[in-house]
Amino acid sequence: MTPRAALLRLAIAVCAAAAGVCAHAEKADREKPITFTSDDGEVNYEKRTGSLKGNVVITQGTLTIKANRIDFKQNADNSLSATVFGTPLAFRQKRDDADGYYEGWAQRAEYDGQKEQLELFDNAILKRGADEIRSNFISYNAATELFKAEGRAPGTPAAGDVGRNDRVRGIFQPKSDVLPGKGPAKAPEAKSAPPLTLAPSVEIAPAAPK
């Protein structure tokens, strides 16, 4: 193993330049250093770019990407952008102001940390909590939590996916606040008043004949 490859096996911290504007995926992520490990690769510390190959893992705060190859750069606001290849690659990041993570798998991905935009290509899967969508192309914006999916034909079929169609498929789980027994408490039913008992009034009763 070359000294360069041995060095790249270590987790190398790329120092952040200046604190940038907070993101919506996880506000603290871009304030954290970018760290990475790989079997081989090249890094330009002046341009803040790198091309990593072989068992690549790159992280920044709660963001983690695992792949066979990652070409990445550190943006001016300290966020990470990357072109990712894997069989499949795996993407994971914590949602801001919410419990849980959003996760993605695909053969190729384009991630723009400045726009908080993730694009997954070929045999793509995107999960947000218990919700899931599958397609050959998925675009997801973490700032707005909106996604777009297209049932386009796969460009790089994965092993074992022979006969798989190119339709968009997804699952939205029911919200917990509307499930039976978990919704808001019902207002108590009003009890019916007891029947009135009528009695003759002494004041308005006719006078007795003399």
Order of alpha helices (4+ residues) and beta strands (2+ residues): alpha-beta-beta-beta-beta-beta-beta-beta-beta-beta-beta-beta
